[in-house]
Amino acid sequence: MRFAARIPAIILLVVLSAVLLSGCNRGPAGVPPLTLDHAKALQALDPDSALNEYQAVSDHYSNSNRELAATALFDLAQYASDPNGYGSGATMHLEPGVPLTSGARKELADRRANGLQQAEQALTNLQQHYGDTNVVKSPQFTALFNQVNDRIDQENSHLFTYKLIDALVAMTGRKPAFSYWFALFAIAVLIKVITFPTMLKTYKSQREMQKMAPIIKAIQAKYKDDPQEQMKKVQEAYKEHGVNMFATCLPSLIQLPIFWFMIDLIRVYQLHFTHGTFLWIGSSLAKQYPAYIGANLGSFDMPILVLYALSMMVTMKLTPVSDPAMAQQQKTMSYMMTFFIMYYFIVSRWASAFLVYYLIQNILSAVQQYYFIYLPSRNNPAVTVSSGGAAALARPVTGTATTTPRPQKTAKAPTGPSVVDVPRPRPKKKKR
């Protein structure tokens, strides 16, 4: 049962650890001597090594020579996005003029798509970390940035996720201050409606687990020196009361595919989110504090991240603890997960559109948990545990005081002859 309670935290920690580790890797080590000329020479010999070399040059000079580091990233983006460069058939050793097979066409298309993604990452890195360099301020950077994003947007326009959110934005007139965040709100509500029947069963299981907490606590105290017997008695208690101890793990399993779905949805539509604003995002504060306030929904915003973290903590606070012995551990785990998520978003500087969506999602979840877990737990029967370990449902009495019935007196049997009481006649009224 303790392992079951840890499953959601373990899943999230594994995902976060993998993402953090991948984010900490700044790129390949490269091939000496780490120069732009060497990287260009590698283009004809080994295109993938050439990209690695450009990235390695940028990493090596990121502190000592920022202009050179920015130039390396810009050259990487140029070569990776060029259909006649990294995405050409020559890099795959295809003979010119020879008809391509279906497999070769697919491999070439995948190579060009991969090159566009690497170019986009390099240009985004330039914008975020080298905005003060002459490379980023040049018109060549602006032209390449628009060209790469337009090509990516054209390819993404055929995807279902792109069509879904684009239709929602179009329904409200593509208004910068409304359409984009409202589309995220509509998707959050739609997902809540779709998952509501499943979540309703989960809320019921969480209420039952909350009622079982005193019983589990009593069993753990009684068999604290015998873990095997303790687990056996806990399982018997759950079985006796018809409670499934693994039912509360279902929300985590549901949220993972939704999480990846939203990452993909916002990634493929990120270019259009640069036209959207939300509250202070895109206001004059963005020009005063560009490192903290997002210029649009496609950029990072620190206040939204803080609100998102607070909403996570409120949601976790409203979630009942299934195991009293692990209450403090689960509380500590929730703080750790919040910290890891904040750290990852700060380092990777994800688009604020993703944070706005999950802020809305957490607010809706908190409202659901308040009405379907918190309030029923206050009004429904509570579990009481007797000294012998037996559990019963005690209904609280509201509105009247609990009284103890008085013992009835037993009538003594008459010893003498029975006497029949005859009612006395009423006195007649005197005539006036």
N, C-alpha and C positions, 0 to 999 in steps of 0.2 A: 504493500500500500504506500509506503514511503517512496519507493521507486516510482510508482505511478504518479505521485504528486510532483516528482522531480522531472518528469518527461517533458512538459512544456518548456521549463527553464533550460534543460539540456539541449533541446532542439534549437532554441534561440541562441544559446551560447555557441553551439557548434557553427551555426550560420554566421554569427557575428565574428567569430574567431577566423573563419575562412575568409570572410570579406576583409577583415582588418589585416590579415597576413598578406592577402593579395594587394591591398592598398599600400602596405609598407614597402613592397618591392617596387622600386622606382624605375626599374628597367634592367636590361641585360648589361653585363660588364663591358661589352664591346671588345673590339679587336685593336690592340695597339697599332699605331701610335696615337689614336684618338684625335684625328684631325678631319676637317671638312673635306680636304682633298682626298684623304684615304677613303672616306665614306662614299664620295662620288666615284672613285675608282672601283669600289665594290659593286656598284650598280650593274655593271656589265657582267660581273663574275657571279655574284650571289646577292640577288635583290633583298632577301630577308636579312642577310648580314649587313647590308647597307643601311636598312632601317634601324637595326640594332646599334650600328655605329653612330648614326645621327643622334639617337637617344642617349647613348653613352657620352658623346661629346657635350650634349646639353647638361647632363647630370654632373659631369666633371667640372664644368666651368660655371655652374649655377651661382656660386658665391663669388668667385674671383673675377669673372668676366661675363657679366649678364648680357651684354650685347651679343657676344659670341654664342652663348647658350641659347638666346632667343633666335639667332640666325640658324642654328642647327635644327631647332624645332620647326622653323619656317621651311627650311629645305626639305625636312622630312615630310611635312604636309604637302609640299609641292610634288615631290616624287611619288608619294603614296597615292595621291589623288589623280595622277596623270594616267589616262588610259593608254598612252603610248610609252609610259614608264613602267611603274610597278604592275599595272594592270594590263600590260601588253602580252601578246602571245609569245614574244621572244623570251620573256622571263620564264616561260614554261617550256622553252625549247621546242615550240611548235613551228613547223616549216611554213613559210609564207606561201599562200596560194593553194595549199592543200585543204580540202574540205574538212571541217571539224566534226568529230563524232559528238553524239549527245553527251557523253561523259566529259569530253574535253570542253564543250561549251559550258556545261555546268561548273566545271572546275575553274574556268576562266571567269565566269560570272561571280563565283564565290571569292575569287582572288580580288576582283575589282571592288566588291562590297567590303571585303576586309581592309583593302587599302583606303577606302573612304572613311571607315570607322577609325583607322589609325590617324588619318589626316584630321578628322574632327577632334579626336582626343588631343592631338598636338596643338591645334588652333585654340581649343578651349583652355589648355594649359598656358598657352601664351597670354590669353586674355586675363586669366586669373592671377598669374604670378609674374608676368613680364609686361604689364600694362604701361609701365613708365619708359620702356625702351623705344628706340626709333623704329624698330622692326614693326611693332604693333601699331605705331602711329602712322605708318606709311600707307599710301593708297593701295599698294600691292597686297598688303595683308587684308584690307577690307574687301578687295575684289576676290581674293582667294577664299576668304571666310564665307562670303555670300554664295560663291560658286559651289563650294563643297556642301553647304547646308541646303541649297536648292536641289542639288542632285540627290542628297539623302532624303529630303522631303518628298521628292518625286517618286523615289523607290518605295518609301513607306506609305504613300497614299493608297496603295493597293491592299494594305493590311486591314483586318477587321477592327482592331483596336483603334487605328487611325480614323477609320470611317465612323466608328461609334462616337468618339468625342468630337470629331469635326461636325457631325450632324447636330449634336447638342449645342455646340457653339453657334452654328448657323441658325438654329431655331430662335435664338435670342438676339440675332442681328449682329453678332461679332463685336459687341461693344466692349472696349478694353477694360472698363471699370466694373463690368458685370458678367458678361458672357462666359469668360474663361473660368472664374472661380465658381460660378453657378453650375457649369458643366461638371466640375468635380463634386459639387454638392449633390447633384442629381445622380451621379454614379454611386456615391456613397449611400444614398437612400435606396437606390435600386438594389445594391448588394445586400443591404440590411433586410429588405423585403424578401429577397430570394432565400437568404439564409435564416429568416425568422423562425420557420417551423423547427428546424434543427436546433437553433439556439434556444427555443422555448423548452425543448426536452433537456437541453443542457442546464438551463436555469433551474428546472425542476430537480435535476440530479444534484445541483449545487446546494439547493435548499435542504434536500434530504441528507446530504453530507454534513451540512451545518448542524442539523438536528442530531446527527450521529456523533458529533464531536465529544459531548460529555461521556458517552459510552466508551469511545475509543480511549479517552483520557483515563477512565477508570481501569480499563483493561491494561493499558500501558503501565499504570502505577502498580497494579497487582502482580503483573508478570515482568517487572523490569529486569529481573535477574535471569530470565529465560526467554531470549529473543524468539526462538523457534515456537515455543508455546504461545508467546504473545502474538506472533503473526497468525498462528492457527486460530486463536480466539477472535482476533480482529476479523479474519475472513468469515468465521462462523457468525459473528455479529452482523456483518454486512449481508450475508446470505439470509439470516433469520428475518431481518427487516426489509429484505428485497431491494437493497441499494447496490448499484453497480459502481464499484470504486474506480473503474476506468472511464466512466462516462464523462468526467470533467476534462479528460484529455482531448476530447473531440474538437473543441474550439481551436486548439493549436493546429491540429491537422487541417482544419478548414481554412485557417488564416494564411497558411504558407502558400498555397496556390494563388490565393487572392493577392498576397504580397507581391509575388513575381508577376502576376497579371498587371498590377498597377505600375510596377517598375517599367514593364514593356510599354504600357499605354502612354506614360508620361515621356519616356525616352523617344518614342517615335513621333510625338507631337511637340517636343520641346522647342522646336523652332517657332511654332505659333504661340507658345506660352510667353515668348519674349514680348508679345503685344499686349499681354494681360497685366492688370494691376489688382491689388487687394488691400483695402484699408491704407496703411502707411507704405506698402510696397509700391514703388513707382512714384512716390511723392517727392517733394523737394528734399526730404531727409535723406533720400538715397544719394543725392549729390553731395550732401554735407558729410555723410558717414558711409561711403561706398563699401567699406570693409565689413559693415554690419547690417546695413539696410539694403534689401534687394531692389535693383532697378526695375525688375519685372518678375513675373511668376516663373520665368526660366532661369533666374539667378538665385543665389543663396541669400537667406535672410535669417539673422540671429534671433530677433524677437519671436518669430514664428516657431523656431526650434525650441525656445524656452517654454512657450505656451504648449507646444506638443509634449514636452517632457512633463510638465505639470498635469496635463490631461491624462498621461499614462499613469502617473502616480495616483490620481483620483480614481481611475478605473481599477487599478490594483487594490486600492483601499476598499472599494465596494465589493470586490470579489471575496467570498467567504473562504476561510481557511478550513481545509478538510481534515488536517491533522494538527491537533493542538500542540503536540511535541515539536512540530516543525514550523510553528507560527513565526518565530523570530528568524529562522533560517529563510523562510519564504519572503519575509519582509526585507531582509538583507539582500536576497537574490533580486528582488524587484528594483532596489536602488542600484545594484550593480548593472542590471540590464539597461536601466535608464541612462546611466553614465556611459556605458559602451555605445549605445545608440547615438547619444549626443556627440561623443568623441568622433565617431565615424562620420556623422553628417558634417561636423566642423572641418575634418581633414579632407573629405571628398567634395565638400561644398555642393551638395545636391541641390537640384532645383527646388525652389520654395513651393512649387505646385504640388510636389509629392508631400511636403509637410502640411500644406493646407488641407489636402485630402485626408490625411491621417488624423489631423486635428479635428476635422468634422466627424470622422469615423469614431474617434474616442469619445467625443461629446455625445453622439448617438448611443454608443455602448454604455456610457455612464447613465444616461436616462433609462435605458432598458434595464440595467442592473438595479437601479433604484426602485423601479416599479415592479420588477419580477423577482427580485431577490431580497432587497433590503426591507421594503414594506411588508411583504408576506412573512418574513422572518420575525418581524415585530408582532404581527397579529396572529400568526398561526401557532398551533400547539408547540410547546418546547419539550425536550426530552429531559426527564428527571431520572437520576440514578439512585437507587436505594443502597443501603449499607451492604447488602448482599450482592450488589452488582447488577440487579435486575433493573430494567429500564421500562418506563411507562410514559405515555403521553398525558401531560397535565394541561388541561385547558384553563387559561386564566379567566377568572370571573371579573367581568367589568360592570361597573355601575352599582353593585351591591356588595356588602361586606359578607365575608364567609362566616357562618355561624355554625355552632355545634348543636345538634338536636338534643333537647332535654329528654332524659329517660322517663318513660311512662310508668305511672304507679299502677301496680297490680292490685286489683280489688280483692279483698278478703272474703272468703265464703261465709255466709251468715250461719250462725250456730243455732239460733232459735227458729221458731216457725216463720215461715215467709209472710211478709206483710205486703199487701198490695196497696200501693199508694193510690188513693182515689182523689181526683182533683176536686178542690173545693168550688162550690158554685159561686158565681159572681153575685155580689149583693145587689138586690133590686133597688132601683132608684126610687126615691120617694116622690109621690105625686105632689105637685104644687097646688 
